[in-house]
Amino acid sequence: MFSELDRANISWFWHEYLKSKTPWLFLVLGMITVQGIVYQQFLALTEDGLRVIFESGALSDLVRVCGIVFALFTTRAVMSYLIPRLSVWLASGAVMKMRRDLIDHLMTLDLAFFERTQSGELILRLVNQAEGLSQFVGQATVNAVRDAATILIVSGYLIYKSPLLFTAALIILPTILLLLQHVSSTIKQIQATAENALGAYMTGIDEMSSGMRTVKIAGQEPVERARLVRATDQIRNISIRLQSAQALVMPAIDMMAAFVYVLVIGGGGWMVLSGDFGLDGAGIIAYLLGLALIFDPARTLASFFAKLQANLILLDGIRSLYRETPSITDAPDAHEAFDRAGDIALEDVTFCYDSDHPLFDTLSMRFDGGKVTAIVGATGSGKTTVLSLLTRLYDAQGGQVTIGGTRIDRLKIRALRSSFSVVAQDIVIFNSSLADNIRYVRPDATDAQVRAAAEAAEIAELMEARGDKPLGPKGSQLSGGQKQRIAIARAFLRESPILLLDEATSALDQKTEDKVKRALNRLSEGKTTLIVAHRLSAITHADWIYVLDAGRVVEQGTHADLLAQEGLYAGMYGAQKQSYG
């Protein structure tokens, strides 16, 4: 029923999140045992009560039995209140710690992981699967332990009363085990399919929400509706298959229970009539009642094992995130000190995203400290990848990248990245105030420092006008230029010695671009500045310009030098100048 992977996952969850709570778990187990003993005592008292009715007829004895039974079930009721409260507290605490560990682990993973992983998959694991696991551990598992304890304690009592009858009842056990084996394998396959479908559905919702502007303008609401409806139909069909597989368990056990009841009534009745087995009418009635107390928890226990297979898929889905390991980490001898104002160099760098399609082959570039260097080229030529290699979002697969003569893979990642400020075309804006968005890169900044950064980026007036109002999901209430100036304000606040500008003005109109350019010129003063741009008018002032084509440097020089060469750069510049008219 459990594969090697299942056992490993269960062992991991136990040792990481439950083992430390062992004293509390023993307390829960003790209360569960009390509940089982209540049922066993109830059977014994029921048998005594029946004998009082059938034989002695003493009213005082009957009242005593009834009083004890009421006290027993009152005890069970108290346990029934305390056990769920305690078990849910334990389970939710364990899952909260697991979620916190997952978030910590996710923060260590490389950019490549997030670029290849759908957002719906992460939401599924961190939200749905973690919550489902919490409910299963805190409720279903505890109920299953309670049912198992009831079965064991009551079965022990029934064996004591008549080993022969109980042995006869066990003939259905192999059938139950075979049924559970068949159903469990089916459920695991369906549940895995269901989780994949749900993850794809969540990703579809995220894509639809993020791209709603395009959807509306293109009039593609029917297409999006049809796509999401197809996904919901698939989830519904899978859910029906899953419920159908789980539904086999209950009626099968009911039929087996009926067989056992008939066997006990017939065989037990014969044993009572013969008088040779020490059973009387009260004993056989109590025995039948005991079987009823066993079969009800047996049904729910069997259902638990069916659901367990589905939750093992959830557990594996969550743990699968831990199998992702970061490839970009601090070297054992990594240090923090380096010349942040020094020259930056790529020396014979080799890199590819896909082994079948190499991007850089022995690429060499140099960016002088304190100077402005620009990188231009067609889409896909590798401009942004150069910035990713400098910041170690990716590692070069050959050659080396240095700052001030120090290899960046010998520096601590946090120290390296703290040396950069980035202003990109696609800037992340959070649904909080404008001031909070600026402060994001430096949480300890004072209000005065945030104000100064906003003034330098020419967005202080808007910050004051909006006050504490949130900016909407992904900054939906801002224009492109306003988002860019928030990014510039962040860079002013961060005060890093190296500035990376990645298509920082490409999506702006002329008036807004002029305003952003003024802020960028102030920002780049005294800094080593790298500019990636399509719009060549934005980099004519650069001290040096590299022209990339298909991952190779095909031209380099100043703006005047490159125009004089009448090569690729001159052609691009002329075409753009003509298009701007």
C-alpha positions as CSV (number, residue, x, y, z in Angstrom):
1,M,0.0,0.0,0.0
2,F,2.9,2.4,0.7
3,S,5.7,2.8,-1.8
4,E,9.3,3.6,-0.8
5,L,8.7,7.2,-1.7
6,D,5.6,7.3,0.5
7,R,7.5,5.9,3.5
8,A,10.2,8.4,2.9
9,N,7.8,11.3,2.8
10,I,5.9,10.2,5.9
11,S,9.2,9.8,7.8
12,W,10.3,13.3,6.6
13,F,7.0,14.9,7.9
14,W,7.2,13.0,11.2
15,H,10.8,13.9,12.0
16,E,10.6,17.5,10.8
17,Y,7.2,18.6,12.1
18,L,5.6,16.1,14.5
19,K,8.3,14.3,16.5
20,S,9.0,17.4,18.6
21,K,5.4,17.4,19.7
22,T,5.5,13.8,20.9
23,P,4.4,14.6,24.5
24,W,1.2,16.3,23.2
25,L,0.7,13.4,20.8
26,F,0.8,10.9,23.7
27,L,-1.7,13.0,25.5
28,V,-4.0,12.8,22.5
29,L,-3.4,9.1,22.3
30,G,-4.3,8.7,26.0
31,M,-7.6,10.6,25.5
32,I,-8.3,8.4,22.4
33,T,-7.7,5.3,24.5
34,V,-10.1,6.6,27.1
35,Q,-12.8,6.8,24.4
36,G,-12.1,3.2,23.4
37,I,-12.3,2.0,27.0
38,V,-15.7,3.8,27.3
39,Y,-17.1,1.6,24.5
40,Q,-15.7,-1.6,26.0
41,Q,-17.2,-0.7,29.4
42,F,-20.4,0.2,27.7
43,L,-20.6,-3.3,26.3
44,A,-19.9,-4.9,29.6
45,L,-22.5,-2.8,31.4
46,T,-25.1,-3.4,28.6
47,E,-24.6,-7.1,29.1
48,D,-25.1,-6.6,32.9
49,G,-28.1,-4.5,32.3
50,L,-29.7,-7.1,30.1
51,R,-29.2,-9.7,32.7
52,V,-30.8,-7.5,35.3
53,I,-33.8,-7.2,33.0
54,F,-34.0,-10.8,32.0
55,E,-32.9,-12.4,35.3
56,S,-32.7,-10.5,38.6
57,G,-35.2,-7.8,37.9
58,A,-33.7,-5.4,40.6
59,L,-34.5,-1.8,39.8
60,S,-31.7,-0.4,41.8
61,D,-29.1,-2.4,39.8
62,L,-30.7,-1.2,36.6
63,V,-30.5,2.5,37.8
64,R,-26.8,1.9,38.8
65,V,-26.0,0.5,35.3
66,C,-27.7,3.4,33.6
67,G,-25.9,6.0,35.8
68,I,-22.5,4.5,35.0
69,V,-23.3,4.3,31.3
70,F,-24.3,8.0,31.3
71,A,-21.1,8.9,33.2
72,L,-19.0,6.9,30.7
73,F,-20.5,8.7,27.7
74,T,-20.2,12.1,29.4
75,T,-16.5,11.3,29.7
76,R,-16.4,10.3,26.0
77,A,-18.1,13.6,25.1
78,V,-15.5,15.6,27.0
79,M,-12.7,13.7,25.1
80,S,-14.6,14.3,21.8
81,Y,-14.3,18.0,22.5
82,L,-10.7,18.1,23.7
83,I,-9.2,15.8,21.1
84,P,-10.1,17.8,18.0
85,R,-9.2,21.1,19.6
86,L,-5.7,19.8,20.6
87,S,-5.1,17.8,17.4
88,V,-6.0,20.7,15.1
89,W,-3.7,23.0,17.1
90,L,-0.9,20.5,16.7
91,A,-1.5,19.9,13.0
92,S,-2.0,23.6,12.1
93,G,1.2,24.4,14.0
94,A,3.1,21.7,12.1
95,V,1.8,22.9,8.8
96,M,2.5,26.5,9.6
97,K,6.2,25.6,10.3
98,M,6.2,23.6,7.1
99,R,4.9,26.6,5.1
100,R,7.5,28.8,6.7
101,D,10.2,26.4,5.9
102,L,8.9,26.1,2.3
103,I,8.9,29.9,1.9
104,D,12.5,30.1,3.3
105,H,13.5,27.3,0.9
106,L,11.9,29.1,-2.1
107,M,13.8,32.2,-1.3
108,T,17.1,30.3,-1.8
109,L,16.2,28.9,-5.2
110,D,17.6,30.3,-8.4
111,L,15.7,32.6,-10.8
112,A,15.8,29.7,-13.3
113,F,13.4,27.7,-11.1
114,F,10.8,30.5,-11.0
115,E,11.1,31.0,-14.8
116,R,10.3,27.4,-15.5
117,T,7.7,26.9,-12.8
118,Q,4.1,28.0,-13.3
119,S,2.8,30.4,-10.6
120,G,-0.3,28.1,-10.2
121,E,1.9,25.2,-9.1
122,L,3.5,27.3,-6.3
123,I,0.1,28.5,-5.2
124,L,-1.3,25.0,-5.3
125,R,1.5,23.7,-3.0
126,L,1.8,26.5,-0.6
127,V,-2.0,27.1,-0.2
128,N,-4.2,24.2,-1.3
129,Q,-2.0,21.2,-0.7
130,A,-0.6,22.6,2.6
131,E,-4.2,23.3,3.9
132,G,-5.5,20.0,2.7
133,L,-2.6,18.2,4.5
134,S,-3.3,20.2,7.7
135,Q,-7.0,19.2,7.7
136,F,-6.1,15.6,7.0
137,V,-3.5,15.3,9.8
138,G,-5.5,17.3,12.3
139,Q,-8.8,15.7,11.7
140,A,-8.9,12.6,9.5
141,T,-5.7,11.1,11.0
142,V,-6.8,11.6,14.6
143,N,-10.2,10.2,13.9
144,A,-8.6,7.2,12.3
145,V,-6.4,6.6,15.3
146,R,-9.5,6.9,17.5
147,D,-11.3,4.4,15.3
148,A,-8.3,2.1,15.3
149,A,-8.2,2.3,19.1
150,T,-11.9,1.6,19.4
151,I,-11.6,-1.5,17.1
152,L,-8.6,-2.9,19.0
153,I,-10.1,-2.4,22.5
154,V,-13.6,-3.6,21.6
155,S,-12.1,-6.5,19.6
156,G,-10.1,-7.5,22.6
157,Y,-13.2,-7.6,24.7
158,L,-15.1,-9.7,22.0
159,I,-12.2,-12.1,21.8
160,Y,-12.3,-12.5,25.6
161,K,-16.1,-13.2,25.4
162,S,-15.9,-15.7,22.5
163,P,-12.6,-16.4,20.6
164,L,-14.5,-18.8,18.3
165,L,-17.1,-16.3,17.1
166,F,-14.4,-13.6,16.6
167,T,-12.2,-15.9,14.6
168,A,-15.2,-16.7,12.3
169,A,-15.7,-13.0,11.8
170,L,-12.1,-12.5,10.7
171,I,-12.6,-14.5,7.5
172,I,-13.6,-11.3,5.7
173,L,-10.3,-9.5,6.6
174,P,-8.3,-10.7,3.5
175,T,-11.1,-9.4,1.3
176,I,-11.0,-6.0,2.9
177,L,-7.2,-5.8,2.5
178,L,-7.4,-6.8,-1.2
179,L,-10.1,-4.2,-1.8
180,L,-8.1,-1.4,-0.1
181,Q,-5.0,-2.4,-2.1
182,H,-6.9,-2.1,-5.4
183,V,-8.6,1.2,-4.5
184,S,-5.5,2.8,-3.1
185,S,-3.4,2.4,-6.3
186,T,-6.4,3.8,-8.4
187,I,-6.8,6.8,-6.1
188,K,-3.2,7.7,-6.2
189,Q,-3.2,7.8,-10.0
190,I,-6.3,9.9,-10.1
191,Q,-5.2,12.3,-7.4
192,A,-1.9,12.9,-9.2
193,T,-3.8,13.8,-12.3
194,A,-6.2,16.0,-10.3
195,E,-3.3,18.0,-8.8
196,N,-1.8,18.7,-12.2
197,A,-5.1,19.8,-13.6
198,L,-5.7,22.1,-10.6
199,G,-2.3,23.6,-10.9
200,A,-2.8,24.3,-14.6
201,Y,-6.2,25.8,-13.8
202,M,-4.7,28.2,-11.2
203,T,-2.0,29.2,-13.7
204,G,-4.7,29.9,-16.3
205,I,-6.5,32.2,-13.9
206,D,-3.3,34.0,-13.1
207,E,-2.5,34.5,-16.8
208,M,-6.1,35.7,-17.5
209,S,-6.0,38.2,-14.7
210,S,-2.5,39.5,-15.6
211,G,-3.3,39.8,-19.2
212,M,-6.9,41.2,-18.9
213,R,-5.9,44.5,-20.6
214,T,-4.9,42.5,-23.7
215,V,-7.9,40.3,-23.4
216,K,-10.3,43.3,-23.3
217,I,-8.6,45.2,-26.1
218,A,-8.5,42.1,-28.4
219,G,-12.1,41.2,-27.5
220,Q,-11.0,37.7,-26.5
221,E,-13.3,37.2,-23.5
222,P,-15.1,34.3,-25.2
223,V,-11.7,32.6,-25.8
224,E,-10.6,33.0,-22.1
225,R,-14.0,31.9,-20.9
226,A,-13.9,28.7,-23.1
227,R,-10.3,28.0,-21.9
228,L,-11.2,28.2,-18.2
229,V,-14.5,26.4,-18.6
230,R,-12.6,23.5,-20.3
231,A,-10.2,23.4,-17.3
232,T,-13.1,23.3,-14.9
233,D,-14.8,20.5,-16.8
234,Q,-11.6,18.5,-16.6
235,I,-11.3,19.1,-12.9
236,R,-15.0,18.1,-12.4
237,N,-14.5,14.9,-14.4
238,I,-11.4,14.0,-12.4
239,S,-13.2,14.7,-9.1
240,I,-16.0,12.4,-10.2
241,R,-13.5,9.6,-11.0
242,L,-11.8,10.1,-7.6
243,Q,-15.1,10.0,-5.7
244,S,-16.2,7.0,-7.6
245,A,-13.1,5.1,-6.7
246,Q,-13.4,6.1,-3.0
247,A,-17.1,5.2,-3.0
248,L,-16.3,1.5,-3.7
249,V,-15.0,1.1,-0.1
250,M,-18.1,1.8,2.0
251,P,-20.7,-0.4,0.3
252,A,-18.2,-3.3,0.0
253,I,-17.6,-3.2,3.7
254,D,-21.3,-2.9,4.4
255,M,-21.9,-6.1,2.5
256,M,-19.1,-7.8,4.4
257,A,-20.5,-6.6,7.7
258,A,-23.9,-8.0,6.7
259,F,-22.2,-11.4,6.1
260,V,-20.5,-11.3,9.5
261,Y,-23.8,-10.3,11.3
262,V,-25.6,-13.2,9.8
263,L,-22.7,-15.5,10.7
264,V,-22.7,-14.3,14.3
265,I,-26.5,-14.3,14.7
266,G,-26.7,-17.8,13.3
267,G,-23.6,-19.3,14.8
268,G,-24.0,-17.4,18.1
269,G,-27.7,-18.3,18.3
270,W,-26.7,-22.0,17.9
271,M,-24.0,-21.6,20.6
272,V,-26.6,-20.1,23.0
273,L,-29.2,-22.8,22.3
274,S,-26.6,-25.6,22.7
275,G,-25.6,-24.3,26.1
276,D,-22.1,-25.7,25.7
277,F,-20.2,-22.4,25.0
278,G,-21.0,-20.2,28.1
279,L,-23.1,-17.7,26.1
280,D,-26.6,-16.6,27.0
281,G,-29.1,-14.2,25.3
282,A,-27.6,-11.2,27.0
283,G,-24.1,-12.2,25.9
284,I,-25.0,-12.6,22.2
285,I,-26.9,-9.3,22.1
286,A,-23.9,-7.5,23.7
287,Y,-21.7,-9.3,21.2
288,L,-23.8,-8.1,18.2
289,L,-23.7,-4.6,19.7
290,G,-19.9,-4.9,20.0
291,L,-19.7,-5.8,16.3
292,A,-21.8,-2.8,15.4
293,L,-19.4,-0.6,17.4
294,I,-16.5,-2.2,15.4
295,F,-17.9,-2.0,12.0
296,D,-18.9,1.7,12.0
297,P,-15.3,2.8,12.8
298,A,-14.0,0.1,10.5
299,R,-16.0,1.8,7.6
300,T,-14.5,5.2,8.4
301,L,-11.1,3.7,8.9
302,A,-11.2,2.0,5.5
303,S,-12.3,5.4,4.0
304,F,-9.4,7.0,5.8
305,F,-7.0,4.6,4.1
306,A,-8.6,5.5,0.7
307,K,-8.2,9.2,1.4
308,L,-4.7,8.6,2.7
309,Q,-3.5,7.7,-0.8
310,A,-4.8,11.0,-2.1
311,N,-3.0,12.9,0.7
312,L,0.2,11.1,0.1
313,I,0.1,12.7,-3.3
314,L,-0.3,16.1,-1.6
315,L,2.6,15.4,0.7
316,D,4.8,14.4,-2.1
317,G,3.8,17.5,-4.0
318,I,4.8,19.7,-1.1
319,R,8.1,17.8,-0.5
320,S,8.9,18.0,-4.2
321,L,9.8,21.7,-3.7
322,Y,12.5,20.6,-1.3
323,R,14.0,18.4,-4.1
324,E,14.7,21.7,-5.9
325,T,18.2,22.8,-4.8
326,P,19.9,26.1,-5.6
327,S,22.9,26.0,-8.0
328,I,24.0,29.5,-7.2
329,T,25.3,29.6,-3.7
330,D,28.1,31.1,-1.7
331,A,31.5,29.4,-2.3
332,P,33.1,28.0,0.9
333,D,35.8,30.7,0.7
334,A,33.4,33.5,-0.3
335,H,34.1,36.9,1.1
336,E,32.4,40.3,1.1
337,A,35.2,42.8,0.4
338,F,35.9,43.9,-3.2
339,D,36.4,47.1,-5.2
340,R,32.8,48.1,-5.9
341,A,34.0,51.1,-8.0
342,G,36.4,48.9,-10.1
343,D,36.1,47.8,-13.7
344,I,33.7,45.0,-14.5
345,A,34.8,42.4,-17.0
346,L,33.5,39.3,-18.8
347,E,36.4,37.2,-19.9
348,D,35.8,34.4,-22.4
349,V,32.3,33.7,-21.0
350,T,30.3,30.8,-22.2
351,F,26.6,30.5,-21.4
352,C,23.4,28.9,-22.6
353,Y,19.8,28.5,-21.4
354,D,19.4,25.4,-23.5
355,S,22.3,23.1,-24.3
356,D,21.0,22.7,-27.8
357,H,21.1,26.5,-28.4
358,P,24.3,28.1,-27.0
359,L,24.1,31.9,-26.5
360,F,27.6,33.1,-25.6
361,D,30.8,31.4,-26.8
362,T,33.9,33.0,-25.3
363,L,32.2,36.4,-24.9
364,S,34.5,39.2,-23.6
365,M,33.4,42.7,-22.5
366,R,34.7,45.4,-20.2
367,F,32.8,48.1,-18.4
368,D,35.0,50.8,-16.9
369,G,34.4,51.9,-13.3
370,G,32.6,55.2,-13.0
371,K,31.8,55.3,-16.7
372,V,28.6,54.8,-18.7
373,T,28.6,51.8,-21.0
374,A,25.7,50.8,-23.2
375,I,24.8,47.4,-24.8
376,V,22.6,47.4,-27.9
377,G,21.4,44.8,-30.3
378,A,18.4,42.9,-31.6
379,T,16.0,41.0,-29.4
380,G,17.6,37.7,-28.3
381,S,21.1,38.9,-28.8
382,G,21.9,38.5,-25.1
383,K,21.8,42.0,-23.7
384,T,19.7,41.3,-20.6
385,T,21.6,38.0,-20.1
386,V,24.8,40.0,-19.6
387,L,23.1,41.8,-16.7
388,S,21.9,38.5,-15.3
389,L,25.4,37.1,-15.3
390,L,26.8,40.2,-13.6
391,T,24.3,39.9,-10.7
392,R,24.7,36.1,-10.6
393,L,21.0,35.4,-11.4
394,Y,22.7,32.9,-13.6
395,D,26.3,31.6,-13.4
396,A,28.6,31.6,-16.4
397,Q,29.3,28.0,-17.6
398,G,32.8,28.9,-18.8
399,G,35.2,31.8,-18.4
400,Q,34.8,34.3,-15.6
401,V,33.1,37.5,-14.5
402,T,35.1,40.0,-12.4
403,I,34.5,43.3,-10.5
404,G,37.7,45.2,-9.6
405,G,39.7,42.1,-10.5
406,T,37.7,39.8,-8.1
407,R,35.8,36.9,-9.5
408,I,32.1,37.4,-8.6
409,D,31.7,33.6,-7.8
410,R,34.2,34.2,-4.9
411,L,32.0,36.9,-3.4
412,K,29.1,36.4,-1.1
413,I,25.9,36.7,-3.1
414,R,24.3,39.2,-0.8
415,A,27.4,41.5,-0.8
416,L,27.6,41.3,-4.6
417,R,23.9,42.1,-5.3
418,S,23.9,44.9,-2.8
419,S,26.3,46.7,-5.1
420,F,23.7,47.0,-7.8
421,S,20.6,49.2,-8.4
422,V,18.3,48.2,-11.2
423,V,15.8,50.2,-13.2
424,A,14.0,47.9,-15.7
425,Q,11.2,48.2,-18.1
426,D,9.1,45.7,-16.2
427,I,9.2,46.9,-12.6
428,V,7.4,45.1,-9.8
429,I,4.9,47.3,-8.0
430,F,3.1,46.1,-4.9
431,N,-0.5,47.0,-3.9
432,S,0.5,49.3,-1.1
433,S,1.3,53.0,-0.8
434,L,3.7,54.8,-3.2
435,A,6.0,55.5,-0.3
436,D,6.0,51.9,0.8
437,N,6.9,50.8,-2.7
438,I,9.9,53.1,-2.8
439,R,11.0,51.9,0.7
440,Y,10.8,48.2,-0.4
441,V,14.5,48.1,-1.4
442,R,15.5,49.6,2.0
443,P,13.0,48.9,4.8
444,D,14.9,50.8,7.4
445,A,14.9,54.1,5.4
446,T,13.4,57.1,7.2
447,D,10.5,59.1,5.8
448,A,12.9,61.9,5.0
449,Q,15.1,59.6,3.0
450,V,12.1,58.2,1.1
451,R,11.0,61.8,0.4
452,A,14.5,62.8,-0.9
453,A,14.5,59.8,-3.2
454,A,11.1,60.6,-4.5
455,E,12.1,64.2,-5.2
456,A,15.2,63.1,-7.0
457,A,13.0,60.8,-9.2
458,E,10.5,63.6,-9.7
459,I,7.6,61.7,-8.2
460,A,7.3,63.4,-4.8
461,E,4.2,65.3,-5.7
462,L,2.3,62.2,-6.7
463,M,3.5,60.5,-3.5
464,E,2.1,63.3,-1.4
465,A,-1.2,63.4,-3.4
466,R,-1.8,59.7,-3.0
467,G,-0.8,59.5,0.6
468,D,-1.5,56.0,2.0
469,K,-3.7,54.9,-0.9
470,P,-2.6,51.5,-2.4
471,L,-1.5,51.6,-6.0
472,G,-3.7,48.6,-7.1
473,P,-2.6,45.1,-8.1
474,K,0.7,45.3,-9.9
475,G,0.5,49.1,-9.8
476,S,-2.6,49.1,-12.0
477,Q,-3.4,52.7,-11.0
478,L,-0.1,54.1,-12.3
479,S,1.1,55.0,-15.8
480,G,4.3,53.5,-17.2
481,G,6.3,56.6,-16.6
482,Q,5.2,56.7,-12.9
483,K,6.2,53.1,-12.4
484,Q,9.6,53.9,-14.0
485,R,10.1,56.8,-11.6
486,I,9.3,54.6,-8.6
487,A,12.0,52.3,-9.8
488,I,14.4,55.3,-10.1
489,A,13.4,56.4,-6.6
490,R,14.3,53.0,-5.3
491,A,17.7,53.2,-7.0
492,F,18.3,56.6,-5.4
493,L,17.3,55.2,-2.0
494,R,19.5,52.1,-2.4
495,E,22.6,54.2,-3.2
496,S,24.5,51.3,-4.8
497,P,27.7,52.1,-6.7
498,I,26.7,50.2,-9.9
499,L,23.6,51.1,-11.8
500,L,21.9,48.8,-14.3
501,L,19.3,50.3,-16.7
502,D,17.5,47.6,-18.6
503,E,15.2,49.2,-21.3
504,A,14.3,51.9,-18.7
505,T,12.7,54.3,-21.2
506,S,11.7,52.1,-24.1
507,A,8.0,52.2,-23.4
508,L,7.6,55.9,-22.7
509,D,6.4,58.8,-24.7
510,Q,8.8,61.6,-25.5
511,K,7.6,64.0,-22.8
512,T,7.7,61.3,-20.1
513,E,11.0,60.0,-21.4
514,D,12.6,63.4,-21.0
515,K,11.4,63.6,-17.4
516,V,12.8,60.1,-16.7
517,K,16.0,60.8,-18.5
518,R,16.7,63.8,-16.2
519,A,16.2,61.6,-13.2
520,L,18.4,58.9,-14.6
521,N,21.2,61.4,-15.4
522,R,21.2,62.5,-11.8
523,L,21.1,58.9,-10.6
524,S,24.1,57.8,-12.7
525,E,26.4,60.6,-11.6
526,G,29.6,59.0,-10.2
527,K,28.3,55.4,-10.7
528,T,29.4,52.6,-13.0
529,T,26.4,52.6,-15.3
530,L,25.4,49.9,-17.7
531,I,22.6,50.6,-20.1
532,V,20.7,48.0,-22.1
533,A,18.5,49.8,-24.7
534,H,16.7,49.3,-28.0
535,R,16.1,53.1,-28.5
536,L,19.6,54.3,-29.5
537,S,18.8,57.9,-28.8
538,A,18.9,57.0,-25.1
539,I,22.6,56.0,-25.2
540,T,24.3,58.5,-27.4
541,H,26.0,60.0,-24.4
542,A,27.6,56.7,-23.3
543,D,31.4,56.5,-22.9
544,W,31.4,53.1,-24.7
545,I,28.9,51.1,-26.6
546,Y,28.8,47.4,-27.4
547,V,26.8,46.0,-30.3
548,L,25.7,42.4,-29.8
549,D,24.4,40.1,-32.4
550,A,23.5,36.5,-31.7
551,G,25.6,36.5,-28.5
552,R,28.7,38.0,-30.1
553,V,30.2,41.5,-29.9
554,V,30.2,42.6,-33.6
555,E,31.0,46.3,-33.0
556,Q,32.2,48.6,-30.2
557,G,33.2,52.2,-29.6
558,T,31.7,55.6,-28.9
559,H,28.6,56.8,-30.6
560,A,30.6,58.8,-33.1
561,D,33.0,55.9,-33.7
562,L,30.2,53.5,-34.5
563,L,28.4,56.0,-36.8
564,A,31.7,56.4,-38.7
565,Q,32.0,52.6,-39.1
566,E,28.8,52.7,-41.1
567,G,28.0,49.2,-39.8
568,L,25.1,47.6,-37.9
569,Y,24.9,50.3,-35.3
570,A,24.9,53.1,-37.9
571,G,22.1,51.3,-39.8
572,M,20.0,50.8,-36.7
573,Y,20.5,54.4,-35.6
574,G,19.6,55.8,-39.1
575,A,16.5,53.6,-39.3
576,Q,15.3,54.7,-35.8
577,K,16.0,58.4,-36.5
578,Q,14.0,58.2,-39.7
579,S,11.1,56.5,-37.9
580,Y,11.0,59.2,-35.3
581,G,10.8,61.7,-38.1
